[in-house]
Amino acid sequence: MTIEILIISGIFMLIGWMVQGRLKSKFAEYSKVSTVSNMSGAEIAEKMLKDNGIFDVQVVSVDGMLTDHYNPMNKTVNLSRDVFDGRSVAAAAVAAHECGHAVQHATAYSMLMLRSRLVPAVQISSTLSQWIIMAGIGYMGFGGGNDTLLLIGIILFAVTTLFTLVTLPVEFDASARALSWLNTTNITDQIEHEQAKDALKWAALTYVVAALASIAMLAQYILIFMNRSRD
């Protein structure tokens, strides 16, 4: 790889590591703060789904830490054990956020629908793009590289970058739905609401870093291609 690519990769790896560390510390902190409602994450999720008229989504417990997610394929809100059983601000924030995705799905939120349509293409592009780009640049036995291969790799990588960008409004909207619902139902009081907002902010920042890293790498690959085209 070129020195510029290595530097960009290193910078964003460091930023990502720092944000992930901050996210884990925030969730550890807010996992010790009980909500005024004293409801478990599972109870909160079930109530939010019910309040939004969603009765065909199941709330289930999964292993791991910060493994919480909504699966639109089988319509399940998957909560890590600490969130599923937890009665903390962190558990409330995560459970409501994942249900926010279920609400997006039920209401056919446009950005979520777009992201879902991109998944098959991203599964291919994320697997092949880096290998094709390296071959195009010339790091896989292709001598000085191949401009056509490099361009194909860039196009594939652009699909992955687009996916990271589309993910941002999906995540921000899910958090906004979660925080609004937690506030109107009084599951969290004013102080707890701000703590839940802070926790979800750091979770969202992980997606922001990923998007910025992808944009920076895409820009670098395009510059390499343009410079070689001029030669």
Secondary structure, 3 states (H helix, E strand, C coil): CCHHHHHHHHHHHHHHHHHHHHHHHHHHHHCCCECCCCCCHHHHHHHHHHHCCCCCCEEEEECCCCCCEEECCCCEEEEEHHHHHCCEHHHHHHHHHHHHHHHHHHCCCHHHHHHHHHHHHHHHHHHHHHHHHHHHHCCCCCCCCCHHHHHHHHHHHHHHHHHHHHHHHHHHHHHHHHHHHHHHCCCCCHHHHHHHHHHHHHHHHHHHHHHHHHHHHHHHHHHHHHHHHHC
